[in-house]
Amino acid sequence: MAGALRSGPWTAVVLRAALKRIGHERGVRVPGFVGRLLLDFREQPEYAALVPFLVADRGLVRAIRRAAEYPSSPRPRASIRSARMGRPPAVVGPVEIPQLPTETVLANWLGVTVGKLCWYADVAGRNRRHPAGPLRPYRYRWVPKPRGRARLLEIPKPGLKRIQRKIPDEILARIPTHDAAHGFRPGRSIVTNAAPHCGNRVVVRFDLTDFFPSIPAARVFRTFRTFGYPESVARSLCGLESLRNRFGFVL
């Protein structure tokens, strides 16, 4: 729930929409919850601050208990309906991507257990605070840059690296991208990027500072949602891929 609430802009409209999606999946309705949430947090809080609020909110706790006490209600059918792939935007035409309606199906497709999927995706952001060691899925190294600056390399370990190659190769590569995108696209390179400008009298060249880190996880999440992946699956895919510099999208 904390991950779903933090997946978009911190506004009443977006939070109510997220809460509604959660309610359909779990049969939970919490009147007045969004108002209490915005009263305590005027800006989007960190996961570590949001979870204690959710645990302490009496209205939320009562709603979850009611949902657990009446499992025979018709609400589980909504959960079944939610475990389906949506349709990609008609404007992009047919898109042949893997059908992954649940996290269990996603884990099987990736060749890992559901538990390992959750650990790799790390939607709660806990792994970065875990002590360095065999359980940590990334290695970190600072590389010096000109003018005294440094670049942080986040290097995935072999198991996670294999997964992170499968997602762009079998999902992202099949999603149409903007014609202006040349980076990380099969059949395109710096040559295809430069070719249209050959012969022009003036060519303006510039670089965007910290382009990849400037793309928030919410935009990556919305990309997967736009092309039909249910919220829980999109959240896991986002967690697996958000650190990667493999997106050829003009977002």
N, C-alpha and C positions, 0 to 999 in steps of 0.2 A: 504494500500500500504506500509506503514512504517513497519507493522508487517511482510509482505511478504518479503521485502528486508532484514529484520533482521533475517530471519528464517534459514539462512545458513552461511557458511564461507564468509568473506568479501573480495571476489575476483571478478574481472571483469566477468569471465565466469559465476559464480553463480548468480551475480547480473543481468546479461543480461538474463539468463534463468528465473529468477523471474519476471523481467520486461516483458518478452515475455508471461509468463503465465497470468500476469495481463492484458496485451494487448488483449489476446484472450478472456478474461472474460468481459472486459469493452470496447473493441474497441479503445484502446489508444496506439499510437505509438509515441515515443519521441526520435528522433535521437540525439545522442551526450549526452544523459542524464547520462549514466553510467560514462563517462569520467568526466563530471562535478562533479558527486557525489564523485568519488575517489579523485578528486583534492581537494575538501573541507574536506573530511574525509579519512585519510589514514588507520584508523582502524574503526571497527564497532562502530558507535555512539549510544548513548542512544536514546530511543524513543523521549524524550523531545527535543533533539537537532536535530533529523532527520525531525520531522514534520515541523518546521519552514522553513527548506531548501526546502521541497516539496512544501509548500505553496508559496514560493518566486520564485521558478524556472519558468521562463517565458515560456520555451519550454513545460514543463509539463502542465502549466495552459492553454496554447493555445490548446494542444492536447485534454485535457479534455473538453474544450469548443466546439471544433470541433465535438467530439463524441456526445455531448449533442445536438448540432444543427442538426445533421443528423441521427436521430433515425431509419430512414427507410432503412439504409444501411444494407448489408447482415451480418454485424458483430454480431447482436444479436443471430444468429443461432449458432455461436461459443460458446456463453454463454450457450445455451441449451445443446450443446454437452459436455461442461465442467461439467455440473451438473449430472454426472454419476459416478458410482463406477468403479474403475479400477480393474484389476485382480491381485490377490496375486501372488507371485512368484511360478512358476510351481514346483520348487524343493521341496516346503514344502507340496505339495499335496493339496487336497480339504480343505478349511477353511470355516466353517459355521459361519459367523459373521453378525450382523445386517447391512442391506443395508441402508445407511444414505447418500444420494447423495447431500443434501443441508442442510444449517443451520436450515431452517424451519423444515425439517423432523427430524433433530437431536433434536431440542427443543421439538417437539411433543413426540419423543421417551423417552426423559428424563422427560416429564411431566411438562415443564416450558414454559413460553413465550420466544420469541426470545430476547426481551429486557433483561429478567433475565438471559438468557444464556450468552449474551454478558457481563453482569455485573459479573457473576460468573467466566467466562473464563478469563476476564481481560487481553486480549492479548496486550493491550497498557501499562500494568503495572501501572495503575493509582491508584488502590485500596490500594496498600501498602502505598501511600502517603496521603490517606484520613484520617481525624481525627477518632480516636477510637469512636465507637458508633454503633447503630443498622444497619447502611448501610454497615458496613465493614464485609465481609464474613468470616474472620478469627479472632480468638483470639490468642494472643501471650503470652507465658510464658517462663521465663528462669529457667532452672533446674540446680543446681550445679553439677559439675562432679569432680572426683578426681583431685588432683594437682592444685586446684584453677581454673579450667576451668569451662565453663558453656555450656549447650545445649539449643538451642532455639526450643521450641515446637510451631508449627504452627497448631492450632486447628480449623478445619472448623466448622462452625455453622450447625445446623441440616439439613437445606435444601441442602447445598452444600455437606455435608457428605453423604446424601442419594445418590446424583448423583455420587459421587466419589466411592461409593460401587458398583453402577450399571455398571459402565464402566469396571472395572477389572473383575467383575463376568460374564458379558455377552459379552465382547469383548476380553479383554486381556487373559482371561482364555482359550479361544478357539484358540488362536494363538500358534503354536508349539514353545517350548523354547529349549534351549540347554540342553543336558542330564546332564551337570554339574550343572545346576541351581536347587537348592532345596528350597530356601527361597521363601515364599509367593506363593507356588504352591500346589494345592489340592492334597492330598495323599502323600505329602512329608514333611519331618521334619528334625530336627537335627539328628534323629536316622538314617534315610535313607541317610543322608549326611555322617555320620560316618561309616556306615556298610561296604562299600567297602574297608575301610582302616583297618578293624579289622584283627589282626594276623600279620600285617607288623612289621618288626623290628624297622623301623624308620618312624615316621609320622611328617611332618612339618606343623605347624599350624601358620597362620598369619592372621591379620586383615587389611583391607584397610582403611586408614584414610579418613573420610568424603566421603565415597563411593557414597551415594545417592546425596549429593549436588554437587559432581563432574560431574554428568551426565548433560550436558547442555540441555536446552529445544529443541535445534535444533535436537538432537538425538531422543528425544521423538517424535517430529514432524515427523521425517523421518520414524519412526516405523509405525505410522498411515498411512503415504503416501505409504509406501511399500506394505501395505495390502489393498490398493485400495481406501482409503478415499480421496475425492477431497481436494484441498489445504485449502479452507475456513473451511471445516469440521475438517480436521486434525489440523488446527490451534486452533480451539475451544476445541477439545479434549485434545490437548497438554496443553492449558491454564488451563483446569479443572484438569488435572492429574499430571502436572509436579512437583507439590510440594509433591506428595504422595510417600511413600516408599512401593509401591505395585507392582513394576516391577520385574518379575522374569527373565528378559532377560539378556543374556550375550551380551552386546552391544559393 
